[in-house]
Every structure is written in C-alpha cells, then in structure tokens.
Amino acid sequence: MVRVRFAPSPTGFLHIGGARTYIFNWLFAKRQGGVVVLRIDDTDVERSTEASRQSIFEGLRWLGLEWDEECSQSERSALHRQAAQALWEKGFAYRDFTPQETGPPEGEPARGGAPWLFNPGQREIPRADSDRRAAAGEPFALRFRVPRESMNQVRFEDGVYGPQARSTGDIEDFALARSDGAPTYHLASCADDADMHITHIIRGQDHLTNTFKHLLLFEALGAARPELAHLPLLQAPDGSKLSKRRHGPVVSVTAYRDAGFLPQAFVNFLSLLGWSPKDNRETLSRRELVESFSLAGINRHNAVVSYKENDPENWPDPKALWLNEQHLRGTPIEELLPFVEGELRSAEMWNDSYGGSERAWFSATVDLIRSRYSTLRDFSRRGAAYFGDQFPMEPAASARLDHPGARDLLRELSERLARGGEFTEQSVEHEVRGLAAERGVKAGVIINAARAALSGQSVGPSAFAVFAAVGRERALRRLGVA
C-alpha cells in the first residue's frame, strides 16, 4: 500500500509551499488508495514552538484534506537513539570529539578549494579509544561514515526530475546526532520513514541534495528504499524565493483563509502551481483533482506566485482570486452556505433566523449575489445591504440617485408599492415599467436609482430581484430615505 508523509517543522506559520507539498502528497496517496501520515518534525527544540505547531494544524485543517495518521518526531526519540546506536555498532558511524556539531570547525576554509567532507583524525580513532573517551564523558557528535575507500555513485530515479547521481566523494560525513544525543534531521527523518514503511517521499526540490545522504542511510539501516519525487519551488515574479519576511500574506495559508478564500478554491490554486491535468482544465473539484493527479503532470520549472502590480501588499495572486470566483459560483449552494454563515458571524451580521425560518430566503439570496463576488468577505462588505440596514453607498450609486428627477420617481414608486398586493420580482417590474411609461422616462432611470437606493451599488443583480430579496418593508424604508 502507498504510504506518504508530510513532515513540517513547527517554526512558523504554514507556508503555501508547505501546503502545496501536503496537497500533492494527499492527492497522490488518495489516487492510489493509500495512507497520508502527518509527522511534525519538532526535534529542533530551540526553534520549535507550540504556537507554530497549532498554526500548522490550523492551516491544514482549513484545507479540508484529512490525514490518516499523526505523530510528532519528539515522541520517537527512543527509536532515533536506537538507530544511532545500531549505525555505530555496525561501523556506519563514528564519534567526532571536535567542538563542531554538524559541519567543519567554525571559520575553517575549504581545503584546496574542495568541499569539507570530514574532520581528519576523528574518523580514524580506534573503537576502543572512542569508547574510552565517550565513557569518560567527553562530548562528541555522531557522524555517518560515508564510503571513501571506493568512490561510488549514489543513484536514483526521481519521479519529477528523472535520473539523479552523485559521487560519494562529494558527500560529507554528515552528523547523525548532536553532543546531547539529540538526532539531526537526517537521522530522525530516515529512521521514521523506515519505521513507518513510507513508500513514497514527495518533497521540495530544495531537499534534493539531502536525498543522496538519505539513500546511504536507508541502506545502512537495512530499510527499503522509498520512491522519491522532488517538487519545483515557488518563487516571486522577480525570481526570488517566496519568504515570510519579504512577501508577507502572499505566503501564509491562513492569510488566504482570512481574506475570504474557499478552501476548495485554494487547494485548486496551489495544485496548479507546477502541475496541470494536461487537458486545459483549470477549475477542478477535489474529486477531479484526485482523479487527474499524477507525478508525470508536474513541471520541472519553478512555479511563480504573482501579486498585483508586483506589490506583495497588493495581493492575492490574480489567478487565485479568479479561481475563488469560479468556486463561489460553481459550488453547490448547500455546500457554500456554511462558509457564508461563518463570514457573517465573523462580521457580526448573522441572524439565527437565516438558519431557521428564513433558511429558504438566505439560500436564495446567497445564490442571487454570489456570481458577482470574488471572496467570502464580499458577502459582509458588498452584500451588507441584504443582511442588515447599515451599508455603504458607492460614489457611482450616488450618481444614479442624483440623476435629474430620479428621487421624485423613487418617491412615486414607493407610494405605489406601499398599496399592498403581491411583492415579487414580476409585480415590482410591472409597477416600475408602468411608472416609467406614465412619466415618459426610460425605465432604466428608475431601475438604476432603485438598485442604488436598495443596495448602495450601481451594478449588481437584477433590481427587481433585489427588491424581492430585501423585502417590502426594507425596500420602502430605503426608497423613503433616498
């Protein structure tokens, strides 16, 4: 069975690059009927925080793509120590008693222009001497003994980038454990992947160089080699790496949530960053994404996340916004209503009757106005006139009201509508067109002014539908104010 894992480090909010990696893992596993493991990489105690951990969970839960298994690497330290001990006993590791923990001594230049590979004198310490010094309490880091006697190539077939190879002569004796016994990323990751029987590792292209070390580790641990695929990175329009410091909300998953994106639209957007179904489709449901996804569809080139006018403060990506519009319009209304309810509650505009006696009205109103909106925030901002009596008046709408004679015509229309009888789109249209004919004016003058008075907007749904949506009482009150 296919088993994939997503292993974020809790050192900040969930980056959209990490979210895309999770989505690709999820789609791949679900297409194969496999298992998704969420493994929090919190072995770096100094940098890991509970706030970051919760932020990761918050972002992933919002995506709505549930994982099957969950664990934290910090809970698996016993396994990591056992793996380190096994590698030492089998001769695949050695103790380095020099001060550095993970690399060359600080400030030491590369010898002869060559990369730093190992610290001379440490690798050759006899086992008995190493045991004696360790027993005496001398601190040491544990390093992997990369084969030096016969330089071989480490090879693998990448699911995205194809054949990969690197000589062991270019791989340093990387650290497995620090002086306090804490595992490094390399050891913890590989030991966990082996123990969890991970079959496919799908991660960012920035991990490609680590893979050669990890393949040596898998072999030394006696573990099966997973299939590997590395994803193109996300970058800004200027070619720079998307960073939390430089690009702000552009790279934060929860920022898109707070801006009013639908999770299914955001998943759709991230899926298309570096991947396509190869049939020109862009608006895809989750079911369609699962059915279409394959590693073969992933592009080898880095994907660009744009923002308006190349200004990270003027976001989001126009393509993301367009996809959100498509999902707002195409999502079945019963699936959309809970998201609109959440937005109205957040804006303190929710009325419990919308979920009870006025449920049919709420559903019809959301369906009426959603086709012109880009985000959920629009329901509380541009749609304020439908869910409350306080709403802004657009300058263009004020101009409609200031058309010569428009306010007098609205007064007459209000008087006609106050007489009673039906109050439907059809009945309102009958009165409007009748009044226009009697006064010898174009019906559009009354229609445009009425829409402005009722909604504060110059464009929108049919003005007659707006009358029906706001109801007779509110319509007459707003016409009177106008």
N, C-alpha and C positions, 0 to 999 in steps of 0.2 A: 504494500500500500504506500502511496505517495505521502510523505511527511515533510512539511516545510516549517520553517521557524522565522519569526521576526524578533530581533533582539536589540531593542533600543536602549540607549544609556539614559538614565534619568538625570540629565544635566541641563535641562531647559525645556521649553515647550515643544510640542510635536511639530517638527519642521515638515513642510509639504513634501520635501524629498523623501523623508522617512515614511510619510503617509503613502506616497506612491509606491515605495518598496513593499509596504504591507499589502497594498491593494493588488500588486502584481503577484505576490505570494498567494494571496487569498484566491484570486481568480484562477491561478494555475492549479492550486490544490482542489478547488471545487469542480473545475473542469474534469479532473481525474478522479473525483470521488474520494479525495484524500483528506488529511488532517492538518490543521493550522495550529502551531504552537506559538504562544506569546511568551517570550522569555526576557525578563527585564535584566539587562546587563548592569548590575549595580555593584560590581566588585571593586570599583574605584570609590571607596568610602568617602574620601575627601571631597570629591566633586558631585557625588550623587546626593540628591535631596528628595525629601518626601513630597514637597510641592511640585517638583518636576515629574515625579512618578505619577502623581494624581493628574497632572496636566496631560501626560501621555494617555492615560486611561480615558480621560475626558474626551480628548480628540478622537481616539479610536472608537469609543462608544458612539460618538456622534455620527461617524461614518456609517454605522449600522451593519458592519461586516463582522459578525461574531467569530471569535476564535474558539477552538475546541479544547485546548489545554493551556494551562498557565502556570508559570513558576518564576522565581527570582534566583539569579545565579548565586546571590549571597547565602541562600539556603542550602547550597550544594557544595559548600567549601570542603566537606569531608571527601567527596568524590574527587575534587580537584587535587587535594593533597595526596590521595591515593594514586592518582595518575602521575603526579610529580615523582612520588617515591618509586613507582614502577619504572618510569623512564630512567631514573638514577640507577636502580638496581640492574637494569638491562644494559647499561652503558650508553644509553642515548642522551644522557645529560651529564653535566659536570658542575662542580661548585666553583663560583668565581668570588674570591675573597677580596677583590679590589673594591674601592668605595662605590663605583658606579653601579646602578641597579639594572638599567635596561640598555645602555649603549656605551660608547667609548668614554674614557675619563674626560671630564669637562675641560674643554679648551684644547684637547689633543687633536692635532691636524691629521688628516688622512695621510697615511704613509705612502710616499711615492705617487701621490695623486690617486691611489686606489681607495675604494671604499673600505670603511672599517669592517672587519669580518670577525675578529676575536681578539682577546687580550692575551698576548704571548705570556707563557709561564703559568697560566691558570688551567688551561685545557690539559696540560701535561702533568699536573700534580698527581702523584700516585694515589690510588684509592685509600691506602692505609693512612697516608699523611692527611688526606682530605677529611677522613673520618675523625682523625685525632684533633684537627683544628676545629671541626664543627662541634665535637664533643666538649671542647674547651670553651665554647661559647663565642667563637669568632664569627662575626656576621658574614653572610655570603648571599649572593644571588644564584639561582639555579639557571643554567643555560643549556639550550639544546645543542648537541654536538653534531653540527652539520658535517656531512662526509667531506673530508678534504683529501683523503688518500687517492681516490679515483673520482675525478670531477665528472659528474653525470648531469644529464639534463632532466629537470622535473617537467613533465609534460601533462597537459590535459586538454580536453576539448570543451571550450566554453560555449554555452548554449546561445550566446549572442555574438561574441567576437571570434568564434572559431578556434583553430589550433593555437595553443599557447605553450611556450617553452622558456625555461630559464636555467642557466647553469648553476650548480651548487656552489661554484666558485664565486658567484655574485650574491650569495645569501649569507648574511651574518649569523653568528651564533646568538640567536635571539633569546631573550630572557623568558623563562617559564614561570619563575616565582621570585618574589622580592625577598629582601632580607628578613622580613617579618613572616615569611611563609605564604603571604597572600599571592594568589595566582595572577599572572598577567592575562591580558585579553586573549592572547594566542592559546594558552593552555586551557583556560576556562571555556572558551568557545568550542575548541575541538573536543575536549573531554565531554562536554554536554552534548554536542552534536552526535558523538559516538554513542553515548549512553541513551540518548533519546531516539536513536535509529533514524536520524534525519536523512532522507533520501536525496533531497534537492536543496541546495543553498542558492538563493536568489538575492543578491545584494548589490549595492552600488559599485560602479566601476572603480571608485577610489580604494576599494578593498582588493583589487586585482593583484597587486604585488604581495599582499599578505597570503594569498591563496597558495603560492609555492611553498611557503613555510608550513602552512596548514596541511598540505598534502604530505609533507615529510612527517608531520606529527601524526596524522591518521595512520600512516604506515607503521610508525614506531609503536603506536598504541594497539596495533593489531586490529584496527577498525576498518570497516568497509569504506571505500572512497565514495563520497556523495557526488551526484551530478552537480555541476556548477554553472551559474549564469550570472553575468555582471551587467548591470543596467547603466545606460548612459546617464550622465549627471544633468542636473537642472542648472541653468545659468541665466543671468540677466541679459537684456538686449545688447549691452556693451561687451558681452563675453565673459564678464566676471562671474565668480561663483556666488550663488544666492546666499547671503549671510543675514543672520538675525540683526546684526548691528547696522548694516548698510541699508537693508531693504525693508525693515520693519514689518508691517502687517502682511506684506506680499508673501512672506514665507511661513506664516503661522496658520495652522489649520483652524484653530478656534476663532481667529480673526475673521475668517470667511463665514463661519457659523454666526458670529455676532453681527456680521454685515447683512445677514438675511439670506444666505445661500441654503438651498435644499441639499441635504447630504447626498442624495442620489445624483444630483447635478454635479456636485463637487467631485464625486467618485468618477463620474463620466469625464469630467475635465482632466483630472490627474491621469486617468487611464490613457488619454490621447497624447500625453506628453512623452513622446518617444515610442509610442505603439499605435498601430492602426489595424482595423479589421481587413484592410486591403480591398474594400468594396465601396469606398467613398462615403460610407455612413459615418455620421458624427454624433447624432443624438441617440444614445443607446441606453436601454434599461439595464438593470443588473443582470437579469436573466440573459439578455442579449450579449452582455459583456462576457459572462461565463461561457456561453456557447461559442463565442468568437475568439476567445483569448488563446494565444499560443506564443511561445518564446520566439518562434520564427517571425512573428509580426513586429518584434522590437527593432527599432532603428539603432544603428551603431553610433549615430551622431548625437551630441548633447542636445537636449531639448530646451527651448527658450521660453521663459515665463515673462510675458510682456506686461507693461502697465502703461496707462495713458500718458502720452507725451513724454515718455521715458522718465516719469517722475514717480518714485516709489510711494510718495504720499498721495498721489492721484491714482488710486487703484480701484478695483482689481483688474486683472487681465481681461481685456475686452472679449476674448473667446470664452473665458469663464462666465462672464456676465451673459453673453449670448446663449450659452448652454443652459444657464439657470432660467432664462426666459422661456426656452423651449420646454423645459421640465415643468415650469409653473403652468404652462398652457396645456401640456400633454398628460400630466399626472392625473389619474382618476380622482374625481373630486373628493370622494370619501377618504382617500389617502392624503390629500392635500389639507383637508380641514384641520387636523390636529396641529399642523405646523402653523397655520394661520391663527389658530386659537393661542398657541404659545406666543406668537408675536403680539397679539392683542393683550394678552395677560401681562407681558413684559412692559407694554406701553400703558398699562392700567386703563385699557379701553374695553376689556372683556365684560360681557353681561351674561350671567348664568342662564338667562332665557335663551341665549343662542344655542345652548346645548340641550334645551328642553322644548318649550312651547314654540320657540321661533327657530327651531333647527332647520326646517324647510326653507325659511326666509334666509337664514345665514348661509346655507349651502347655495341657494340660487344667487345671492348677492356676490359671494366669493367667485362663483362661476362667471358672473357678469363682468367683473372688473379685472380678473386675473390676466386676461390676454394682453393688457397694456402695461403690465408691471414687470420689473426686472428682478426684484428681490422681495423677500417676505417683509422687509422694512417698509415697502411701499404700501402695504395694507394699512399700516398705522399712520403713515405720513400722507400719501396721496389719497388713501382711502378713508381718511378721518371723517369725512362728511357722511359716510354710510354707517359708521359705528359710534357716532357721537355728534354733538352740536357745535363743538369747537373745531374749526378747521380754517386753514389759511386761504387767502384769496390771491390767486396768481395775478400778476400785472395784466397778462393777456385777457384774463377773465374779467377784470375790472373794466377793460376797454370794451368788452362786449356789452356790459351794463351801461356804459356811457354813450352807446350808440344813440343818435337822436331819436327820441320817442320810445326807447326800449323800456324804461322804467314805468312809463304810463301803460304800456301794453301789458307788462307783468302785473300791474295793479288790476287791470281788467280781467286778465286770465285768472288771477287769484279769486276774484269775485265769482267768476263762472264755476270754478272748481269747488267753491265753498257751498254751492247749492245742493250738494249731495249727489246721490246716484252712484253708479259704478266709478271706481278709481283704478283703472287699468291702463296699460300702455295704449290700447286701442281707444279708450274713452278720452284720455288726455290728448292724444293725437287729433281726435275729432274736434275737440274744443280749440286747440291751437290753430289748426288749419282754418277752422270756421272764423276765428277772430282775425286771422291774417287776411282772409278774403273780404271780410266786412270793412276792415280799415284800409284795404288797398296796399298792403305791405307784403314783402316777401316773408314766407313762413320762417325762413332761416333767421331773421332778426329776432323773432320771439324764441325760437328753439335755442339759439346760441346764448341769448341772455338768460333763459331759464336754466340751462345747464350750468352757467356760471353762478347763478344765484343758489342753486341747489348743491353744487359740489365744490365751488371755488376754482373750477378748472375750465379752460377754454376748449379742451378736447377730451374725449372720453367715450364711453358707451353711448348708445342712442339716448337722447334726452328723455324720450318717453319711457325708456327702461329705467332711467334714473328716477323719474317721478314715482314709478311703481316700487322701486327699491327703497326709497326714503319714506314712502307712505304719505297719505293725505295730510295728516297733522303737521309733520315736519315740513312738508312741501309748502303748505300755506303759510306757515310761520316764516320760512326763508324767503318766500316771494314777498311777504309783507315787509320784511327787513330791507329787501332790495328796492 
